[in-house]
């Protein structure tokens, strides 16, 4: 299993990370649709947790890189933001790429340090939750 932040020259690592990210994006989209039925405070807490889990767990068990899986997930979310033609879509898309790459760096580093899945998920989740909270405050919610 790989938790590398650095590209080691193996194209298989990149391909596995893309597959894991695509799987995670589809799963997150479906799970977020289910979470929409919950009160907003639960959605705010649970959405980042499920996203971090669906990115980190497949990456580890598929042998993909945690960082690249998160980064490609962020690219997919960013592309969706840009193509949705929502206000500030380009900036939201770039923020998605940057933030998910950051969450991936933290999850990968945590996994490298403790060699355990749950702390890696929780580390990414706490930063993701903090990011969402900051974005809500800046947006005036």
N, CA and C atoms as a LAMMPS dump frame, in Angstrom:
ITEM: TIMESTEP
0
ITEM: NUMBER OF ATOMS
423
ITEM: BOX BOUNDS ff ff ff
-5.0000000000000000e+02 5.0000000000000000e+02
-5.0000000000000000e+02 5.0000000000000000e+02
-5.0000000000000000e+02 5.0000000000000000e+02
ITEM: ATOMS id mol type element x y z
1 1 1 N 0.844 -1.184 0
2 1 2 C 0 0 0
3 1 3 C 0.885 1.242 0
4 2 1 N 0.444 2.251 -0.718
5 2 2 C 1.258 3.444 -0.889
6 2 3 C 0.595 4.651 -0.25
7 3 1 N 1.377 5.402 0.44
8 3 2 C 0.9 6.668 0.987
9 3 3 C 1.827 7.789 0.553
10 4 1 N 2.558 7.547 -0.503
11 4 2 C 3.58 8.471 -0.942
12 4 3 C 3 9.819 -1.351
13 5 1 N 3.678 10.863 -0.937
14 5 2 C 3.347 12.207 -1.407
15 5 3 C 4.126 12.481 -2.69
16 6 1 N 5.271 11.837 -2.842
17 6 2 C 6.137 12.048 -3.994
18 6 3 C 5.824 11.036 -5.086
19 7 1 N 5.916 11.492 -6.323
20 7 2 C 5.763 10.601 -7.465
21 7 3 C 7.037 9.783 -7.582
22 8 1 N 6.902 8.467 -7.615
23 8 2 C 8.085 7.604 -7.639
24 8 3 C 8.455 7.135 -9.042
25 9 1 N 7.851 7.71 -10.069
26 9 2 C 8.179 7.345 -11.439
27 9 3 C 7.361 6.207 -12.006
28 10 1 N 6.509 5.607 -11.2
29 10 2 C 5.707 4.47 -11.646
30 10 3 C 4.381 4.979 -12.218
31 11 1 N 4.161 4.842 -13.545
32 11 2 C 2.906 5.319 -14.125
33 11 3 C 1.69 4.573 -13.564
34 12 1 N 1.894 3.359 -13.076
35 12 2 C 0.804 2.591 -12.473
36 12 3 C 0.242 3.309 -11.239
37 13 1 N 1.114 3.965 -10.485
38 13 2 C 0.686 4.703 -9.295
39 13 3 C -0.266 5.836 -9.667
40 14 1 N 0.063 6.54 -10.738
41 14 2 C -0.799 7.635 -11.201
42 14 3 C -2.133 7.08 -11.695
43 15 1 N -2.101 6.012 -12.47
44 15 2 C -3.334 5.421 -13.002
45 15 3 C -4.213 4.894 -11.868
46 16 1 N -3.626 4.206 -10.898
47 16 2 C -4.394 3.719 -9.748
48 16 3 C -5.014 4.88 -8.97
49 17 1 N -4.262 5.951 -8.846
50 17 2 C -4.765 7.128 -8.132
51 17 3 C -5.931 7.765 -8.881
52 18 1 N -5.848 7.798 -10.216
53 18 2 C -6.961 8.332 -11.017
54 18 3 C -8.208 7.463 -10.865
55 19 1 N -8.025 6.149 -10.888
56 19 2 C -9.157 5.229 -10.729
57 19 3 C -9.764 5.387 -9.335
58 20 1 N -8.917 5.451 -8.311
59 20 2 C -9.412 5.626 -6.943
60 20 3 C -10.157 6.96 -6.808
61 21 1 N -9.641 8.01 -7.442
62 21 2 C -10.284 9.327 -7.376
63 21 3 C -11.63 9.323 -8.09
64 22 1 N -11.699 8.669 -9.243
65 22 2 C -12.968 8.579 -9.964
66 22 3 C -13.997 7.814 -9.134
67 23 1 N -13.572 6.697 -8.555
68 23 2 C -14.455 5.934 -7.67
69 23 3 C -14.922 6.815 -6.515
70 24 1 N -13.987 7.535 -5.903
71 24 2 C -14.32 8.403 -4.767
72 24 3 C -15.285 9.513 -5.172
73 25 1 N -15.082 10.096 -6.351
74 25 2 C -15.957 11.178 -6.807
75 25 3 C -17.388 10.676 -7.01
76 26 1 N -17.525 9.51 -7.617
77 26 2 C -18.859 8.936 -7.831
78 26 3 C -19.51 8.598 -6.495
79 27 1 N -18.745 7.968 -5.61
80 27 2 C -19.286 7.607 -4.294
81 27 3 C -19.682 8.849 -3.49
82 28 1 N -18.808 9.854 -3.482
83 28 2 C -19.089 11.079 -2.73
84 28 3 C -20.333 11.775 -3.268
85 29 1 N -20.459 11.811 -4.58
86 29 2 C -21.629 12.444 -5.189
87 29 3 C -22.904 11.73 -4.747
88 30 1 N -22.887 10.411 -4.791
89 30 2 C -24.07 9.634 -4.387
90 30 3 C -24.353 9.785 -2.895
91 31 1 N -23.331 9.695 -2.079
92 31 2 C -23.521 9.821 -0.629
93 31 3 C -23.961 11.231 -0.25
94 32 1 N -23.42 12.243 -0.926
95 32 2 C -23.859 13.615 -0.652
96 32 3 C -25.327 13.805 -1.01
97 33 1 N -25.779 13.131 -2.054
98 33 2 C -27.206 13.207 -2.407
99 33 3 C -28.06 12.607 -1.298
100 34 1 N -27.602 11.538 -0.681
101 34 2 C -28.33 10.946 0.445
102 34 3 C -28.306 11.858 1.667
103 35 1 N -27.18 12.499 1.898
104 35 2 C -27.04 13.377 3.057
105 35 3 C -27.918 14.619 2.959
106 36 1 N -28.33 14.984 1.752
107 36 2 C -29.171 16.169 1.573
108 36 3 C -30.499 16.068 2.317
109 37 1 N -30.896 14.863 2.672
110 37 2 C -32.153 14.669 3.392
111 37 3 C -32.011 14.951 4.882
112 38 1 N -30.796 15.116 5.354
113 38 2 C -30.544 15.4 6.764
114 38 3 C -30.584 16.902 7.018
115 39 1 N -30.798 17.304 8.272
116 39 2 C -30.699 18.735 8.598
117 39 3 C -29.311 19.267 8.239
118 40 1 N -29.234 20.545 7.91
119 40 2 C -28 21.139 7.391
120 40 3 C -26.813 20.954 8.325
121 41 1 N -27.026 21.017 9.634
122 41 2 C -25.884 20.875 10.55
123 41 3 C -25.253 19.489 10.445
124 42 1 N -26.082 18.459 10.178
125 42 2 C -25.536 17.113 10.001
126 42 3 C -24.812 17.003 8.659
127 43 1 N -25.364 17.633 7.65
128 43 2 C -24.73 17.646 6.328
129 43 3 C -23.355 18.299 6.419
130 44 1 N -23.279 19.404 7.146
131 44 2 C -22.032 20.147 7.309
132 44 3 C -20.972 19.281 7.981
133 45 1 N -21.368 18.453 8.928
134 45 2 C -20.436 17.603 9.677
135 45 3 C -20.119 16.31 8.936
136 46 1 N -21.127 15.688 8.322
137 46 2 C -20.95 14.363 7.73
138 46 3 C -20.384 14.369 6.304
139 47 1 N -20.694 15.395 5.521
140 47 2 C -20.219 15.411 4.13
141 47 3 C -18.694 15.357 4.042
142 48 1 N -17.957 16.188 4.79
143 48 2 C -16.501 16.083 4.683
144 48 3 C -15.958 14.751 5.227
145 49 1 N -16.625 14.176 6.215
146 49 2 C -16.176 12.897 6.751
147 49 3 C -16.303 11.796 5.71
148 50 1 N -17.45 11.747 5.044
149 50 2 C -17.615 10.694 4.034
150 50 3 C -16.69 10.937 2.85
151 51 1 N -16.452 12.196 2.489
152 51 2 C -15.53 12.475 1.382
153 51 3 C -14.115 12.02 1.715
154 52 1 N -13.664 12.316 2.913
155 52 2 C -12.31 11.893 3.291
156 52 3 C -12.207 10.374 3.341
157 53 1 N -13.254 9.723 3.792
158 53 2 C -13.242 8.255 3.841
159 53 3 C -13.235 7.651 2.442
160 54 1 N -14.077 8.173 1.538
161 54 2 C -14.151 7.565 0.2
162 54 3 C -12.928 7.896 -0.661
163 55 1 N -12.135 8.878 -0.249
164 55 2 C -10.889 9.151 -0.963
165 55 3 C -9.743 8.328 -0.383
166 56 1 N -9.659 8.266 0.919
167 56 2 C -8.49 7.676 1.578
168 56 3 C -8.529 6.154 1.596
169 57 1 N -9.662 5.57 1.933
170 57 2 C -9.744 4.107 2.046
171 57 3 C -9.437 3.413 0.717
172 58 1 N -10.099 3.785 -0.386
173 58 2 C -9.764 3.114 -1.654
174 58 3 C -8.306 3.325 -2.07
175 59 1 N -7.775 4.531 -1.836
176 59 2 C -6.38 4.79 -2.209
177 59 3 C -5.45 3.808 -1.502
178 60 1 N -5.661 3.635 -0.216
179 60 2 C -4.787 2.749 0.556
180 60 3 C -4.943 1.302 0.1
181 61 1 N -6.164 0.84 -0.021
182 61 2 C -6.373 -0.575 -0.319
183 61 3 C -6.168 -0.939 -1.791
184 62 1 N -6.184 0.059 -2.668
185 62 2 C -5.88 -0.204 -4.081
186 62 3 C -4.387 -0.079 -4.369
187 63 1 N -3.65 0.456 -3.41
188 63 2 C -2.221 0.681 -3.63
189 63 3 C -1.941 1.964 -4.383
190 64 1 N -2.918 2.861 -4.405
191 64 2 C -2.743 4.164 -5.044
192 64 3 C -2.086 5.116 -4.045
193 65 1 N -1.694 6.273 -4.523
194 65 2 C -1.122 7.295 -3.644
195 65 3 C -2.251 8.119 -3.044
196 66 1 N -2.235 8.261 -1.743
197 66 2 C -3.277 9.043 -1.06
198 66 3 C -3.288 10.466 -1.595
199 67 1 N -2.115 11.081 -1.692
200 67 2 C -2.062 12.468 -2.16
201 67 3 C -2.654 12.614 -3.551
202 68 1 N -2.199 11.787 -4.489
203 68 2 C -2.682 11.926 -5.866
204 68 3 C -4.171 11.605 -5.978
205 69 1 N -4.648 10.669 -5.189
206 69 2 C -6.084 10.369 -5.207
207 69 3 C -6.872 11.595 -4.779
208 70 1 N -6.443 12.246 -3.713
209 70 2 C -7.112 13.466 -3.247
210 70 3 C -6.985 14.584 -4.283
211 71 1 N -5.811 14.704 -4.878
212 71 2 C -5.587 15.759 -5.866
213 71 3 C -6.492 15.564 -7.088
214 72 1 N -6.557 14.319 -7.597
215 72 2 C -7.418 14.058 -8.757
216 72 3 C -8.891 14.221 -8.401
217 73 1 N -9.271 13.867 -7.184
218 73 2 C -10.635 14.117 -6.719
219 73 3 C -10.904 15.623 -6.754
220 74 1 N -9.963 16.408 -6.238
221 74 2 C -10.096 17.87 -6.258
222 74 3 C -10.19 18.411 -7.675
223 75 1 N -9.454 17.793 -8.6
224 75 2 C -9.53 18.206 -10.008
225 75 3 C -10.911 17.906 -10.58
226 76 1 N -11.465 16.739 -10.234
227 76 2 C -12.805 16.389 -10.71
228 76 3 C -13.847 17.339 -10.133
229 77 1 N -13.744 17.623 -8.839
230 77 2 C -14.681 18.567 -8.221
231 77 3 C -14.5 19.963 -8.814
232 78 1 N -13.258 20.34 -9.044
233 78 2 C -12.978 21.642 -9.631
234 78 3 C -13.543 21.769 -11.03
235 79 1 N -13.395 20.732 -11.821
236 79 2 C -13.956 20.733 -13.171
237 79 3 C -15.475 20.871 -13.123
238 80 1 N -16.095 20.166 -12.187
239 80 2 C -17.552 20.278 -12.027
240 80 3 C -17.934 21.715 -11.664
241 81 1 N -17.186 22.318 -10.754
242 81 2 C -17.47 23.716 -10.353
243 81 3 C -17.36 24.65 -11.558
244 82 1 N -16.34 24.467 -12.366
245 82 2 C -16.131 25.338 -13.527
246 82 3 C -17.222 25.121 -14.576
247 83 1 N -17.54 23.865 -14.865
248 83 2 C -18.525 23.556 -15.899
249 83 3 C -19.959 23.827 -15.478
250 84 1 N -20.195 23.984 -14.177
251 84 2 C -21.556 24.235 -13.699
252 84 3 C -22.01 25.669 -13.978
253 85 1 N -21.066 26.523 -14.37
254 85 2 C -21.362 27.925 -14.693
255 85 3 C -21.977 28.67 -13.525
256 86 1 N -21.642 28.239 -12.322
257 86 2 C -22.104 28.971 -11.141
258 86 3 C -21.224 30.195 -10.956
259 87 1 N -21.756 31.139 -10.205
260 87 2 C -20.975 32.329 -9.915
261 87 3 C -19.673 31.915 -9.228
262 88 1 N -18.578 32.476 -9.62
263 88 2 C -17.255 32.172 -9.073
264 88 3 C -16.831 30.726 -9.315
265 89 1 N -17.357 30.091 -10.352
266 89 2 C -17.045 28.697 -10.636
267 89 3 C -15.562 28.435 -10.835
268 90 1 N -14.87 29.337 -11.533
269 90 2 C -13.443 29.148 -11.754
270 90 3 C -12.69 29.177 -10.43
271 91 1 N -13 30.162 -9.597
272 91 2 C -12.315 30.271 -8.311
273 91 3 C -12.67 29.108 -7.387
274 92 1 N -13.929 28.693 -7.407
275 92 2 C -14.335 27.534 -6.612
276 92 3 C -13.626 26.279 -7.107
277 93 1 N -13.465 26.161 -8.414
278 93 2 C -12.766 25.018 -8.991
279 93 3 C -11.304 24.972 -8.588
280 94 1 N -10.649 26.116 -8.641
281 94 2 C -9.245 26.176 -8.223
282 94 3 C -9.104 25.905 -6.727
283 95 1 N -10.062 26.418 -5.946
284 95 2 C -10.043 26.164 -4.501
285 95 3 C -10.263 24.681 -4.208
286 96 1 N -11.113 24.024 -4.988
287 96 2 C -11.346 22.588 -4.805
288 96 3 C -10.063 21.812 -5.047
289 97 1 N -9.359 22.142 -6.109
290 97 2 C -8.092 21.461 -6.407
291 97 3 C -7.081 21.69 -5.287
292 98 1 N -6.929 22.942 -4.868
293 98 2 C -5.951 23.266 -3.823
294 98 3 C -6.327 22.656 -2.476
295 99 1 N -7.595 22.762 -2.1
296 99 2 C -7.994 22.268 -0.781
297 99 3 C -7.916 20.746 -0.698
298 100 1 N -8.408 20.047 -1.718
299 100 2 C -8.354 18.584 -1.67
300 100 3 C -6.913 18.075 -1.756
301 101 1 N -6.049 18.802 -2.44
302 101 2 C -4.627 18.441 -2.45
303 101 3 C -4.038 18.601 -1.047
304 102 1 N -4.444 19.657 -0.368
305 102 2 C -3.99 19.877 1.014
306 102 3 C -4.497 18.768 1.93
307 103 1 N -5.782 18.423 1.805
308 103 2 C -6.332 17.345 2.635
309 103 3 C -5.581 16.044 2.369
310 104 1 N -5.245 15.809 1.114
311 104 2 C -4.505 14.607 0.74
312 104 3 C -3.098 14.589 1.306
313 105 1 N -2.441 15.739 1.31
314 105 2 C -1.104 15.824 1.894
315 105 3 C -1.142 15.472 3.372
316 106 1 N -2.139 16.001 4.053
317 106 2 C -2.267 15.755 5.496
318 106 3 C -2.609 14.296 5.767
319 107 1 N -3.53 13.737 4.999
320 107 2 C -3.895 12.327 5.175
321 107 3 C -2.704 11.421 4.872
322 108 1 N -1.962 11.724 3.805
323 108 2 C -0.796 10.911 3.441
324 108 3 C 0.289 10.996 4.504
325 109 1 N 0.547 12.186 4.984
326 109 2 C 1.556 12.36 6.026
327 109 3 C 1.155 11.606 7.298
328 110 1 N -0.107 11.72 7.667
329 110 2 C -0.586 11.024 8.867
330 110 3 C -0.471 9.514 8.693
331 111 1 N -0.871 9.023 7.517
332 111 2 C -0.767 7.579 7.267
333 111 3 C 0.688 7.126 7.311
334 112 1 N 1.583 7.935 6.773
335 112 2 C 3.003 7.609 6.791
336 112 3 C 3.535 7.551 8.227
337 113 1 N 3.08 8.481 9.057
338 113 2 C 3.581 8.554 10.438
339 113 3 C 3.031 7.448 11.334
340 114 1 N 1.735 7.118 11.195
341 114 2 C 1.129 6.17 12.139
342 114 3 C 0.741 4.834 11.513
343 115 1 N 0.806 4.741 10.189
344 115 2 C 0.498 3.502 9.47
345 115 3 C -0.871 2.932 9.858
346 116 1 N -1.865 3.82 9.921
347 116 2 C -3.226 3.4 10.256
348 116 3 C -4.212 4.248 9.461
349 117 1 N -5.276 3.599 9.006
350 117 2 C -6.251 4.248 8.13
351 117 3 C -7.078 5.3 8.872
352 118 1 N -7.623 4.949 10.021
353 118 2 C -8.536 5.86 10.724
354 118 3 C -7.892 7.203 11.07
355 119 1 N -6.686 7.242 11.643
356 119 2 C -6.083 8.56 11.902
357 119 3 C -5.861 9.376 10.624
358 120 1 N -5.542 8.702 9.519
359 120 2 C -5.355 9.42 8.257
360 120 3 C -6.663 10.069 7.807
361 121 1 N -7.761 9.315 7.923
362 121 2 C -9.077 9.861 7.565
363 121 3 C -9.43 11.021 8.486
364 122 1 N -9.248 10.829 9.78
365 122 2 C -9.622 11.868 10.744
366 122 3 C -8.789 13.137 10.594
367 123 1 N -7.505 12.992 10.282
368 123 2 C -6.665 14.175 10.079
369 123 3 C -7.163 14.984 8.877
370 124 1 N -7.423 14.291 7.761
371 124 2 C -7.968 14.978 6.593
372 124 3 C -9.326 15.585 6.879
373 125 1 N -10.135 14.855 7.629
374 125 2 C -11.49 15.327 7.97
375 125 3 C -11.45 16.605 8.804
376 126 1 N -10.602 16.649 9.812
377 126 2 C -10.555 17.835 10.673
378 126 3 C -10.137 19.078 9.896
379 127 1 N -9.203 18.918 8.972
380 127 2 C -8.792 20.058 8.155
381 127 3 C -9.899 20.416 7.159
382 128 1 N -10.543 19.405 6.583
383 128 2 C -11.647 19.628 5.646
384 128 3 C -12.799 20.352 6.338
385 129 1 N -13.152 19.896 7.533
386 129 2 C -14.23 20.525 8.299
387 129 3 C -13.876 21.975 8.626
388 130 1 N -12.635 22.209 9.012
389 130 2 C -12.182 23.575 9.312
390 130 3 C -12.237 24.458 8.07
391 131 1 N -11.832 23.905 6.939
392 131 2 C -11.883 24.635 5.669
393 131 3 C -13.326 25.026 5.345
394 132 1 N -14.237 24.062 5.44
395 132 2 C -15.644 24.35 5.143
396 132 3 C -16.195 25.417 6.081
397 133 1 N -15.814 25.359 7.339
398 133 2 C -16.271 26.347 8.315
399 133 3 C -15.764 27.743 7.929
400 134 1 N -14.499 27.829 7.564
401 134 2 C -13.924 29.112 7.158
402 134 3 C -14.621 29.647 5.914
403 135 1 N -14.891 28.777 4.939
404 135 2 C -15.567 29.203 3.713
405 135 3 C -16.965 29.72 4.041
406 136 1 N -17.674 29.04 4.926
407 136 2 C -19.015 29.499 5.322
408 136 3 C -18.979 30.86 5.98
409 137 1 N -17.995 31.083 6.841
410 137 2 C -17.871 32.385 7.504
411 137 3 C -17.576 33.471 6.469
412 138 1 N -16.644 33.194 5.563
413 138 2 C -16.3 34.191 4.545
414 138 3 C -17.466 34.464 3.597
415 139 1 N -18.315 33.449 3.389
416 139 2 C -19.481 33.62 2.519
417 139 3 C -20.65 34.274 3.26
418 140 1 N -20.5 34.479 4.562
419 140 2 C -21.553 35.152 5.336
420 140 3 C -22.681 34.25 5.79
421 141 1 N -22.41 32.945 5.899
422 141 2 C -23.451 32.008 6.373
423 141 3 C -23.312 31.752 7.846
